[in-house]
């Protein structure tokens, strides 16, 4: 029985190695582009409903954390479905591999948000820039599983995040620049469309997965 367990463990290890070396085809370009549209909608809602986010950080955070949660849910559901179709027997190892690359960034972003919102409310203006920098790290970490042009998307998010951190508080006062609706709407709206374009046209193989 122990020999059987060892054999099964070796097979599982081989499957994990194959999964780590296989280009991930589970992300749906349409869903990713849709999350960019969600960012633009959230920005429009913020502009209409939250006139001074620096004075109402709770409302600001609820809007954007809710948008992120909805986007993550949509991506997760579609990804699981596509992986089952595109990677068949490697579905579970591929999901573990992809999730292991991006999950640390999601957890870090969530914990950072909680800490700043609870203990440093005056620094909430930093969160949009920090979110984008952390998101870029997730993109960079995932690049080994995705088409090579995805590295440029990571640079996009890193650049927009650093610009916000450098200029977001001083130019407008009270963090108004960094908390502007389009400080999130433009980077994530454009960024997610770039992600979708890379996924649609940048795979090693051009055959489309239905």
Secondary structure, 3 states (H helix, E strand, C coil): CHHHHHHHHHHHHHHHHHHHHCCCCCCCHHHHHHHHHHHHHHHHHHHHHCCCCCCCHHHHHHHHHHHHHHHHHHHHHHHHHHHHHHCHHHHHHHHHHHHHHHHHHHHHHHHHHHHHHHHCHHHHHHHHHHHHHHHHHHHHHHHHHCCCCHHHHHHHHHHHHHHHHHHCCCCCCCCCCCCCHHHHHHHHHHHHHHHHHHHHHCCCCCCCCC
